[in-house]
Every structure is written in structure tokens, then in C-alpha cells.
Amino acid sequence: MERRAGRPQGRPRGSTEQANALAEFLLGLTGGTTLRELAGRYHVSKTLWGEYRSGEKIIPLELLRRLVRDRTPDERTRRTRLETAERLHAAALATTPQPSTALTEPPPASPASVEPIGPAAGGVPVGRRRRRPLLFIGVAGIVVLAVLVALAGWEPPSAPGVPASGVVTAPPLSGAGVFSVGPGGRGVFRWDGGEEWTKIGDAAKRLWAGPAGLFATGMDDRLYVYGGSPGVWSPISEPGADFAVAGPRLHRLAADRQSVHVWDGQGASWTWIGAPATRLYGGTRGLFAVAPGTGWIWFYRDRPGHWDFAGTEGASFAVTGQGLYGLTPDRGAVNRWTEGEPPASRRRWVHAAGPAGELYGGAEGLFSTDPPGVRLRVLPEPGPGAWQDIGPAGAETRVGGRAVYVLARDRSRILRWTRDTGAWQRIGGPAQTLAVWEDPDGQAEPHRAG
């Protein structure tokens, strides 16, 4: 087949013979297709496609399989090519330097010598902080992992909406936004003020919102980004175990929980920043991850592989505009991490509030259920202090920049509470789940349609 006009690919430049063999196979598979055409069809940049075809980066296996299926109409030949593709991919991965599987090097002290999140002698809760770089193997300090979901011709029943064409980016959210998924996952909606909601997607399971944008897991469990207009959604990630928006960045915990990545902001390109973890917590103050085994929580220093030890095991954590809060394992007290604050001693946790069942945080502050999980409370600012009861707890609680939102236990109503009025307002429902982003420095009320 005659190759179309475009820059010649040249010889493979992978770090191993196996990587070059995979690149040759890929080049043969995509021969006659330009980088621009590949980027438009599979929603990943031309730069990455060039690196995949040169062997400088290993193409994600899911994308490789998709290419084989797309370009091999004969079933028997397709099976043979898939076997070859998987063999070459496994060999390339086995011989190419990869990041290690440790989230971070554990503190050299034994767990008994690290003071837990909880009351210390004299009633002052403390924790001890240790900083260690995350270890990984590689020639450079940053390993970029591009994980692609190549879904051409996607249809609404299995995704939140219709993917946009070209390389995908996320329009940032500003001002305020309340989003919900309808019962059974049917429909994604945005609150326009009052009791009016606008449908912006067809189907979803969960939502994440923040200054980085609006994201949803589709019925196929892959992650999609909202393009800013109703019905415009695009795939950016394979299924993950957890996602978190921290400031202007979206983060992902891999499905096998062995690695943490940050979205590069376009297509399905992600950069490895650490591994493994069991859960992610994100907010305006940054990203935190819970390590497996110990349950200790770590703070990401915005540099791949660099995490600070924040505290030992907690029953629950929440990130607010003031920082990280932790609920002691016995749920008997809530403490606040005072990273970067005086005094200069090693104490890093201070008492914030009494017993709680679950914590919820956001720019508006810290909220919790009572120990039985029946009532919702708010922590008056500035803390520490006593919890203030504000009403019944719900199935879900989301904290925005100026209000807290609760999905009733039977999921029939969405309710909004503000400190200014101290009253609850019904804004919608029923719903399956919620997501909220309110810029505390932005507009005073949510966007209204029209």
C-alpha cells in the first residue's frame, strides 16, 4: 500500500530490540495512515503516536488490540495478528525499564515509633512526618504512561455522551456547578438554578468535578471528559479503581491499584506519579493517597515519585480549604494535619473535633455524620470546636465552595444547605449520584440557563 504524504517515520529508536520489534509491527499495521489521522481517530496526540511508532514509548496493549481489530477484517488473520501483537508487547514491556511497584519507600522507623493520628500525652493529637522520594527504575526521573481508550464510533447507550473529534482537552469549570446522574445511570444533568436541570449526557455511573473539569465513568467503566456542550463527551482513560480532582489536575488510581497517574490534559495521555495505593483524596490543597498494608496517608509534592508521609492509619480522611483532616481509627476524634505550620517541633496533627462516623470536606469546610451515621454536622470555623447539627444525613454528601449538598437516603431529593441561611433548600431529584464544584472566589450562584 502506498504511504500517504507526511513526515517519514525513520528507523525505530527504542531502547531495546524488543521495543523496536514492536515498533516495526505497529508501523506495518498503521502504514498508509498519517499521525494526524491516527490522532483524530483515537484521541491521542501526534507526538505520542510518533513515539509509539518509533519505539521510544510502548503503546498501551488496549490500543494495540484495537488497531489490530480495526485493520484486520478477516477473523482468522485477526486472531493470528492479535497473538503476535500480544507476544511482541509482552516482550517489549519485559525488557523496557518500568517504574517500581512501591508507592513510596516506607519510613525507616517501625510503625510503633510513628505516632498515630490521635490524642498524644496531654490530649494533643499528633503525627510524625517523614519525607522520602518514591523509588522507581528508569533512565530519566519521570516515566510517562499513555493509557488510551480508543473508542471510534462510540454510541450513547454505553457512554455519557458523544465523543468530540480531534485531540481531547477539558474545558475548565469556573464559578459553580452541581451535577447529577439520573436513577439507574440514565442521564447526566447540570443544575441551572432554581429547580431547573439541563441534560448534558446520556448515561453514567459516577461523576467527578473540579477546576480540572467534569468527568464521568460510563456504563463501560471507562472515564470520559465533558466537552463543555450538552452531549459532547470524550474517552480519556481505561477503567480505574479511583479518581480524584486536586486543584487543576485529575488523578487516577489504576484498576489493579498498583500505580497512580495524573492526566496530561489531552487525549488519553497520563503520567505515572506513584504506586501502589488503595484510595485517593483530592481537593484545593492537593492530592493525598492511602498506602496498602499500613493504611498510612501520603501527600503528593507535585513531582512524579515525590511523596511526603502525612500520617498513620485513619478511619476516614477529608480535604478542605484548610488542609487534611483525619478521623482516628476508633472514630473517637478528628484531627487536622498542620503541615507547614508552626511550631517547629515534629508534631503535625492538632485536635479539631470530637467523634464522627464519616468525614466530608471541601472549600466550604468540614462536615461529618454523627457516630451512628444518622445526623449531618458542620465544624464551625475557625476550629477546633464542637460539631453543629444541621439535619439528617443522606446517601451522599458533597461539599462545595459555599454550600453542602445532600442526596437523601432514598435518593429522591437533592438538598442544599448554606451557613448564611442555616436552612435547607430542595434543588432537584431523584438522582443516583452527585458531583459539585463551586469556586469560592467565583460567582455567587450557580449558572442559569439562557
N, C-alpha and C positions, 0 to 999 in steps of 0.2 A: 504494500500500500504506500502510495506516495505521501510523504510527510508534508503537512501544510506549512505555510510561511511562519517563521518565528525564530527565535534565537536557538542555534544548535545546542543540544544538550551536552555534548562532550563526553569524555570518558568518566566512569564512576570514580568518585573521590572518597569512598567510605574508609573507615579506619581499619576494617578487616576484609579479607577475601569474601567472607560470607555476606557482609553488608553489600559489597559490590555485586555479588551474585544476585541478591535480592533486587538491587537497583536495576540490573540488566533485565531481569524478569519483568519488573514494573515498567521499564522503558518500552519493552516489547509489547506489553499489554496496553499501554496508552499511546503507542505510536500513531502518528497522524492527528493527535489532539494537542492543541496548544495549552500552555499553562493557564492562559486566560480562560479558555473553555473549561478546563478542569476546575478552576476556582469558581466559576459561575455555576457549575452543575453541583459541586459538592460542598460549597460554602466554606472554603478554606483558602487562605491567601496563595497567590502565585509563588511567593517566596518559599513557603513550606513545600509546595508541590515540586519546586526546583530542587529543594534539599532531599525530598523523598526519592526523586528520580536520579539524583547524583550519588545516593548512598550516604550522604552526610547525616541524615536522620532516618530512623527506622519508621516506616509507615505503620500506623495502627492496624492491627490484624482485621478489625471490623471493616475498615475502609478497603483493605486489600481484598477481602472476600466479596465486598460489594462490587468492586471493579471487575473481578472475575465473572460474577453473575451477570453484570451488565453487558460484558463484552464477549460472552461465550454462549450463544443461543442453543447449541447442541448439548443435550443433557449429559451424554457420555463424556464428551470432551470437557464439559464443565467440571464434572467430578474429578477427572484427572488433573485438571489445572488447579482446582482447589487443594488437592493433596500436595501438589508441587509447591503451591504458594505457601501453605502452612508449614511445610518442611523447610523451605528457604527462610521463612520468617522466624521460625524457632531457632535455626542455626545462627541467623544474624543477631538475634537477641542474646543468645548464649555467649557470643564472642564479643559483643559490644559493651563497654563499661556502662553500668546502670547504678542508680542511687541505692544505698543500703536500705534494709527493711526496718531500721530502728528510728523511731520518732526523734529521739534525741539521746545523747549519752546521759545515762542516769547520774544523779549526784553521787559523788564518791562515798558520802556518808550513808549509813544504814537508815532504813525508814524510821527506826526508833529514834534516831538522833535528829530527825527533821520534825519540828514541832507542828502538830496538826492544826487545821483550821478550827479553832475552838478556844475556849477560855484558858488562859495561862494562869500562872500563880498570881494572885491578886485580882483575878477577874478580868484581865486584859487579854482578849484573844490575839493570837499571833500566828505567824507563819514564817518560814525561812526561805529566802530566795537565793537560788544559785543559777549562775549563767553558764551555759555550755553550748558550744556550737553543735549543730546536728551534723553527724558524720555521714559522709557518703563517698562513693568511689567515682572518680571522673577526672578527665584532663582539665576541665575548667571548673569553676566553682558553682555554676548554675546549670542544671540539667533541664532542658525544655522538653516536656512531653506533650505532643499534639494528639489529642484523642478526638477522633472525628465521628460524628454521626452523619452518614451520607444517605439522606432520605430524599431521593428525587421523586417528584410527582406525588408527594405526600397528600393524603386526603384528610378532611376534618374529623371523621369519626374517631381516629386514634391519636389525634394531636390537638392542642389548644386552638389552633387556627391554621391559616395557610402560610407556609414559609415565604419569606421575601426572597427576591432574586439577588444574585451577586453576593459579595462578601458581607457577612452578617456583623453588625455592630449593635450596641444597645443605646438607645437614646436615654440619657439620664433623667431620673424623676426629680422634679422640683416642686416646691410648695407642699401640697398634701395629696394623699391618695389612699383610699380604702378599697380593697379588692376582695372578692369572694368567689367561691366555686359553688355552683348550684347543687342541690341534692343529687346524689348518685354520680357526681362529677360532670353533670350536664350544664355547660355554660360557664364562662368566666365573665365577671361583671365588675364595673368600676362605679363607685358611689359618686354621683354628681351633685350631691347636696339635697337636703330635704329627704324625700322618700323615693327619689328617682335614681335608678341604676341604669348604666349603659352596658350592653353586652359587647365584650371585646374579644371573646374567644369561644370556641365550640365545646371543648371538654378538657378537663384536667383533674389531677389528684391533689396536688399541693401547690402552694404559692410562696414566693419569697420576694420581698420588696425592699428597696433602699435607694440611696443615691446612685448606686450602680445600675439600677433599672428594675424592671419587673420580670420575674422568671416563674416558670411553671413546669411541673413534671406532667407529661402527657399520660394518656392511658397505657402507653407502652413503657412508662417509667423513664424515658429519656427526658432531658431538660431542654426547654425552649425559652427563647427570649422574646419579649413583646417588642414589636417594631414601632410602637407609638401611635398606630392607627388600628381601629377595630378590625379583627380578622387577620392581622399581619403578625405572624409568629414564625420563628425560625429555629431549627435544632442546633444546639451548640455543645451537647455532651451526651455521652452514653449514660446509662443509669448509675447513680451514685448512692452511697449509704447515707450521706448527709450533705447539705449545702448550707452556706451562711454568707450573708452580706455584711461586710465590715467596712465602713466608710465607703469609698468609691469602688471597692473591689468585691467580686464574687469568688467564693472559695468552695471547693468540692472535696469531700472525703470519698475515696474510691469505693466501689461496691464491695471489694474484699477488705476494706478498711486498712489496707497496707500502705497507703500514700495519701498525702494532702496536696492539692494543686490550687493555683489561682488562675482564673480566666484571664487571657491576654487581651480581651476586649474586642476580638474579632474572630469570626468563624468559629471553629471548634478547636482553637489553639489554647492549650493550657500549659502552665509551667509548674513543675514539681517544686514544692517548698518544704516538705517534711513527710515522715511516715514512721509507724502507723499511728492510728488514733481510734477512739471509739465514738467521739462526738465533737462537734464544732459549736462554738458560741461566738456570735459576731455582733458588733454594734459600732457606735460612733467612736468608741475608744479603742477599737481594734479587734483582732482575731485571737481567740483562745481555743485550745484543743485539749481534750482529756486523753491521757495515755492509757493504753490497755494494761491490764495486770494490776498496776498500783492505783489507778484512778486519779493520779495527780494531774493538776491542770497547769498548762504551759502557755506563755504569751509569745505571739509571733512578732519578731522585730523587723518586719518588712524587708527581709533579706533572705532568700532561699537558704534553708538549713540553719537559720539562727533563731533559737527559741530560748526564752528565759523561764526558769522554774518559778511559778507563781504560788502554788500551794499544794497541800496534800488533798486527800480524798474529801469530797463533799457530796451530800445527798442531792444537791441542786445548785446551779450557778445561774447568774443573770448579769448582763452587761447594760449599764445605764450611761447617761452623760457624765456621771461622777466616777465611773470605773466598774470594776468587777466586784460582785457580791457573791458570797458562798454560804450555803446552809450546811451546818455541821452534820456529820453522818447520823447522829441521833436526832436530828431536826430540832435540837433544843435551842439554837441560837443562830443568828445571821451576822456575818462579819464582812467588812469591806477591805479589799486589798488597797493598800496605800502606797503602791509602787511610785517611786519618785518623790515621795513626800517626807518631811522630817518626822521624827528625829533621825539622826544618822545611825541609830542602832540597827540591829538585824531584825527588829520587829517590823512586820509588813502587813499584819492584819489587825484591825481595830473593831471593837464591838459596834454593831449597828442597830440590831433589833432582837427581839425575843423569838420564841418558837414559831415555826411556819411549816406548812405542808409542801408548798411548791413556790418557786420564785419566778417572777416575770419582770423584765427590765426593758427600758427604752429611754429616749431623751426626756420623757415626762417624769421619769423617776422609777422607783422600785415598788412593785406590788407583790402580794403573796396571798395564798389561801391560808386559812387557819389550819391547825394540825389535822382536824377531821376532813378538811377539804370542802367544807360547806359554805364558808363565807369568804369574800374577797376583801383584802385590806390594802391600804396605801401607807407608805412610810412618809410621815411629814418631813418636809425639808426646812432647814438642814437637819440631817440626822446627827447622832443616833437619837432614837426616841421610841415611843410606843406605837404599835400599829393602830391605824384608824380604820374601823369597819366602814365599808361603803356599799355593801349589798351582797346578794347571793353570788356564789362562784358559778362558773359556766363550764361548758365543754371545752372552750378555748378562750384564751386571753391574749390580746395583742396590745402592746404599749406603743403609742405614737409620740409625736413631739409635743402635743398639747392636750392629749386625751388618752383614755384607755378604752379599748373595745372588747366586748364580751359576746361570745356566741352562746346563747342559752343552752342549758343541758340537753334539752330536746331538739336543739338546733333549729328551732322555729323562728327565733328573733335574733337580730344583731343590735346590740345596745352600746351607747356611747356615754362616757362619764368624764366630766372635767372638774378640776379643782375650783375653777371660778364659780361655777353654779352649785357644785356638790350634788347635782341631780342627774338622773339617767334619762336618756333620750333614745327611743327606738328609731333606728335608721333603715332597717330592712329585715330581710329574712323570708323564708328559711334559707339555710346555707349548709354546705358540707365543711368548709374551712375558710379561714380569713388570712389576709396579709395587710399590713399597714405601713405606710411611710409618710411621716409628717415632718417636714423641715421646721424645727423650732424657730428658725430665723426667717422663715418664708411667709407665705400668705396666711391670713388668719383663718380662713375657712376653706374646705375642700373645693376643688374645681366644680363649676356648674356648667352643664351642657348648654350649648347655644350661644 
